[in-house]
């Protein structure tokens, strides 16, 4: 089908924006959604980029369980906090505005926190911590998700992949940005493995007998949808490799995503109604910004953080290892390497063509040559 699977950034950006607009999203919001989506691919996080463009966003709008026009309602606000109801709008728009609020409050009062209820998938969490670090703030964010992860010694999904994401500004070309699910692997990664025909890594999915599920990612995903399997928490199945630590972090994210906003949690977030019909997910998020200028200053913070990271990277390497990385470094290098565009696999190519033809958009992709 395709001699190349690279689409240049200008083409892919315009196409994604125009497609979102075609599905009823206002252009300014569509540009935010596209920026969050494609930032994932720029960082090499294929699980949350173009692979999810149609099935997670467009299909949910078409199904009527996600609103293309976002109603960002502030339920309660103080100088340093806010509670927001997203009314099942675009998660990226809600996340962008919520973190912007947190940053604005932090710049004025030192710290800001915004919690959100009734939102949708908001893309890579690291996008929002990057917003904070670019503004000279330490940033934290997390979100709950559909329950696909089992607690330690459990075999049924009780909570989501629940990323706990942290960012610290540095004096380097890239800030410290740790963006990771509290499950050992996220749903999107298994979806990506299914697209490329990759087996799941051992210890990432637990079956009804309490043992690890092996084999094709697609088969594992089907078992997860029927309740016959669930993802393991960070650390893996059981306690031997400290899966209980990932379990604790996951519940912390679940608590912050639901308690302060009086939002939904756990099994209510399946996206299915009592009769199996599709319903809005109603996810919760939290956003925290801490302004470094309210301490000893942004310059001091960036220099000290950079010194710490450089010292860690300079420690003795394992035999055969080329280097030691710190969080955000690999993503920065992938971003530089992907200057030509985004790699698109054949499954996503077909989705792009279908969306283009459905909306009648004037694009011809390089993989059609």
C-alpha positions in Angstrom: 0.0 0.0 0.0 2.7 2.5 1.0 6.3 3.0 0.1 6.6 5.4 3.0 4.7 5.8 6.2 6.0 9.3 7.0 3.6 12.2 6.8 5.1 15.7 7.3 4.1 17.7 10.3 2.3 20.5 8.3 0.1 18.1 6.4 -0.7 15.9 9.4 -1.4 19.0 11.6 -3.7 20.6 9.1 -5.5 17.3 8.4 -6.1 16.6 12.1 -7.4 20.2 12.8 -9.7 20.1 9.7 -11.0 16.7 10.7 -11.8 17.8 14.3 -13.5 20.9 12.8 -15.4 18.6 10.5 -16.7 16.7 13.6 -18.0 19.9 15.1 -15.2 21.1 17.3 -14.6 24.9 17.1 -11.3 25.7 15.3 -9.5 27.2 18.2 -10.4 24.1 20.3 -9.5 21.8 17.4 -6.0 23.3 17.3 -5.5 22.5 20.9 -6.8 19.0 20.4 -4.4 18.5 17.5 -1.5 20.0 19.4 -2.0 17.6 22.3 -2.5 14.6 20.0 0.5 15.2 17.8 2.8 16.2 20.7 2.5 12.5 21.7 3.8 11.4 18.3 6.6 14.0 18.4 7.8 12.5 21.7 7.6 9.0 20.3 4.5 8.0 22.4 2.6 6.3 19.6 0.1 4.8 22.0 -1.5 8.3 22.5 -1.0 9.9 19.2 -2.4 9.3 15.7 -3.2 5.7 16.7 -6.0 7.1 18.9 -7.2 9.9 16.6 -10.2 8.1 15.2 -11.2 5.4 17.7 -10.8 7.5 20.9 -12.0 11.0 19.7 -13.8 10.9 16.4 -15.7 7.7 17.0 -16.8 8.9 20.5 -18.1 12.2 19.1 -20.0 10.2 16.4 -21.4 7.9 19.1 -22.7 10.9 21.0 -20.8 10.1 24.2 -18.3 13.1 23.8 -19.3 16.6 23.1 -17.4 18.5 20.4 -18.3 21.8 21.9 -16.7 22.0 25.4 -18.7 23.6 28.3 -16.0 24.4 30.8 -18.1 25.2 33.9 -16.3 26.5 37.1 -18.3 25.0 40.0 -16.2 26.6 42.8 -13.1 28.8 42.8 -10.8 30.4 45.3 -7.5 32.2 44.9 -5.5 29.0 44.7 -8.1 26.3 43.8 -10.9 25.6 41.4 -13.4 22.8 40.8 -14.5 22.4 37.1 -17.2 20.3 35.4 -16.2 19.5 31.8 -19.7 18.3 30.8 -18.2 15.5 28.7 -16.4 17.9 26.4 -13.0 17.5 24.7 -10.5 16.4 27.4 -7.6 18.2 25.7 -9.4 21.5 25.8 -10.5 21.0 29.4 -7.0 19.9 30.4 -5.3 22.9 28.6 -7.6 25.4 30.3 -7.5 23.8 33.7 -3.7 23.7 33.7 -3.6 27.3 32.5 -5.8 28.2 35.4 -3.5 26.4 37.9 -0.4 28.2 36.4 -2.1 31.5 36.6 -3.0 31.0 40.2 0.5 29.7 41.0 2.1 32.8 39.4 0.0 35.0 41.6 -0.2 33.1 44.9 2.7 30.5 44.7 0.6 27.4 44.1 -2.5 26.5 42.2 -4.7 23.4 41.9 -7.6 22.7 39.6 -9.7 19.5 39.7 -12.1 18.4 37.0 -15.0 16.0 36.8 -17.0 14.8 33.8 -14.2 15.0 31.3 -13.0 12.7 28.5 -9.6 11.3 27.6 -7.1 14.2 27.7 -4.2 12.8 25.8 -0.7 12.5 27.2 -0.5 13.8 30.7 3.0 15.1 30.1 1.6 17.8 27.8 0.2 19.6 30.8 3.3 19.3 33.0 5.3 20.7 30.1 2.9 23.7 30.1 3.9 24.2 33.8 7.6 23.8 33.3 7.7 26.2 30.3 6.1 28.8 32.7 8.7 28.2 35.3 6.5 26.0 37.5 6.7 22.5 38.9 3.8 20.7 37.5 1.7 17.7 38.5 -1.3 16.1 36.9 -3.2 12.8 36.9 -6.4 11.3 35.6 -8.5 8.3 36.3 -9.6 6.1 33.5 -11.8 3.1 32.6 -11.2 0.3 35.0 -8.8 -2.1 33.3 -6.2 -2.5 36.1 -6.4 -5.1 38.9 -5.2 -4.4 42.4 -2.4 -6.5 43.8 -3.8 -10.1 44.3 -6.9 -9.1 42.3 -7.9 -10.4 38.9 -10.6 -7.9 37.8 -10.1 -4.3 36.6 -11.0 -2.0 39.5 -9.4 1.3 38.4 -7.7 2.8 35.4 -4.1 3.1 34.2 -4.1 6.4 36.2 -0.9 8.2 35.2 0.9 10.2 37.9 2.9 12.8 35.9 5.6 15.2 37.3 7.5 18.0 35.7 10.4 20.2 37.0 11.9 23.1 35.0 15.7 22.8 34.3 18.4 24.8 32.6 18.8 22.1 29.9 17.3 21.9 26.5 14.6 19.7 28.0 12.8 19.8 31.3 12.4 16.9 33.7 9.1 15.4 32.7 8.1 12.0 34.1 4.9 10.8 32.4 3.9 7.2 33.2 0.9 5.1 33.9 0.7 3.5 37.3 -0.1 0.2 35.5 2.9 -1.7 34.2 1.7 -0.9 30.6 -1.2 1.2 29.4 -4.2 0.2 27.3 -2.9 2.3 24.4 0.4 0.3 24.3 -1.5 -2.9 24.0 -3.7 -1.4 21.2 -0.5 -0.3 19.5 1.0 -3.8 19.9 -2.2 -5.3 18.4 -1.8 -3.0 15.3 1.7 -4.1 14.7 1.2 -7.8 15.6 3.3 -7.7 18.7 2.9 -10.1 21.7 2.3 -8.7 25.2 5.3 -8.7 27.6 5.2 -11.3 30.3 3.7 -10.1 33.6 1.7 -7.2 32.2 -1.7 -8.8 32.1 -3.2 -11.0 34.8 -5.8 -13.8 34.2 -8.6 -15.1 36.3 -6.3 -17.7 37.8 -4.0 -15.0 39.1 -1.2 -15.9 36.6 0.2 -13.8 33.8 -1.6 -13.9 30.5 0.7 -14.5 27.5 0.3 -14.3 23.7 -1.1 -11.8 21.2 -2.0 -8.4 22.3 -5.3 -8.5 20.5 -6.4 -11.7 22.3 -5.4 -10.1 25.7 -7.4 -7.0 24.9 -10.5 -9.1 24.1 -10.2 -10.9 27.4 -9.9 -7.6 29.2 -13.1 -6.3 27.6 -15.0 -9.4 28.8 -13.5 -9.3 32.3 -11.4 -12.4 31.8 -8.1 -10.4 32.2 -6.8 -7.2 33.6 -3.7 -5.1 33.5 -1.2 -5.4 36.3 0.0 -2.4 38.3 3.5 -1.0 38.0 5.8 -3.7 39.2 3.9 -6.5 37.6 1.7 -9.4 38.7 1.9 -10.1 42.4 4.3 -8.7 45.0 7.6 -10.1 44.1 8.6 -7.1 42.0 6.6 -4.6 44.2 3.4 -4.4 42.2 1.8 -3.1 45.4 3.7 0.2 44.9 2.0 0.8 41.6 -1.3 -0.2 43.2 -0.8 2.5 45.9 0.2 5.2 43.3 -2.9 4.2 41.2 -5.3 4.6 44.1 -3.7 8.0 45.0 -4.4 9.2 41.5 -8.0 7.8 41.7 -8.6 9.6 44.9 -7.3 13.0 43.7 -9.2 12.6 40.4 -12.5 12.0 42.2 -12.6 13.0 45.8 -12.0 16.8 45.6 -14.3 17.2 42.6 -17.0 14.8 43.8 -16.4 13.0 40.5 -16.9 9.5 39.2 -14.6 6.6 39.9 -13.9 2.9 39.4 -16.4 0.7 37.7 -18.7 3.7 36.7 -16.0 4.7 34.2 -16.5 1.8 31.8 -18.3 3.9 29.1 -21.1 1.4 29.2 -24.6 1.8 30.6 -26.8 -0.7 32.5 -27.9 -2.3 29.2 -24.5 -2.2 27.6 -25.1 1.0 25.6 -22.3 3.5 25.1 -22.4 6.4 27.6 -19.9 9.2 28.4 -16.9 8.2 30.5 -17.1 11.1 32.9 -13.4 11.0 33.8 -11.7 13.1 36.5 -8.4 15.0 36.4 -6.2 17.1 38.7 -3.7 19.8 37.8 -1.2 21.3 40.2 1.3 24.1 39.5 4.0 25.4 41.9 5.7 28.6 41.0 9.5 28.5 41.5 9.7 32.3 41.7 7.8 32.1 45.0 10.7 30.2 46.4 14.2 31.1 45.5 13.5 31.9 41.9 13.2 30.2 38.5 16.9 30.6 37.6 18.0 29.0 40.9 15.5 26.2 40.4 16.5 25.5 36.8 20.2 25.5 37.6 19.9 23.3 40.7 17.6 20.8 38.9 19.9 20.7 35.9 22.9 20.0 38.2 21.1 17.1 39.9 20.1 15.5 36.6 23.6 15.9 35.2 25.1 14.4 38.3 22.8 11.4 38.0 23.6 10.9 34.3 27.3 11.0 35.0 27.3 8.1 37.4 28.9 4.7 36.5 27.0 2.9 33.7 26.2 -0.8 33.5 28.5 -2.8 31.3 27.4 -2.4 27.7 25.2 0.6 28.4 25.8 3.7 26.3 24.4 6.2 28.6 22.0 7.0 31.5 18.9 9.0 30.8 16.7 11.2 32.8 12.9 11.7 32.3 12.2 13.8 29.3 15.5 13.3 27.6 14.6 10.4 25.2 11.4 12.2 24.2 13.4 15.3 23.4 15.8 13.4 21.2 13.0 11.6 19.4 11.4 15.0 18.8 14.6 16.1 17.1 14.9 12.9 15.1 11.3 13.2 13.8 11.8 16.6 12.1 10.6 15.1 8.8 7.2 14.0 10.1 5.2 11.4 11.9 5.4 7.6 11.1 2.0 6.2 10.3 1.3 2.5 10.3 -1.0 0.9 7.7 -4.0 0.5 10.0 -4.0 4.3 10.8 -3.4 5.1 7.1 -6.7 3.4 6.3 -8.4 5.4 9.1 -7.0 8.7 7.8 -8.3 7.9 4.3 -11.7 7.0 5.6 -12.0 10.2 7.6 -10.8 12.3 4.7 -13.3 10.7 2.3 -16.1 11.0 4.9 -15.5 14.7 5.4 -14.5 15.4 1.8 -11.2 17.0 2.8 -8.7 17.9 0.0 -5.7 15.9 1.2 -3.6 13.4 -0.6 -1.2 11.5 1.7 2.3 10.4 0.7 1.4 6.8 1.5 -1.1 6.9 -1.4 1.6 7.4 -4.0 
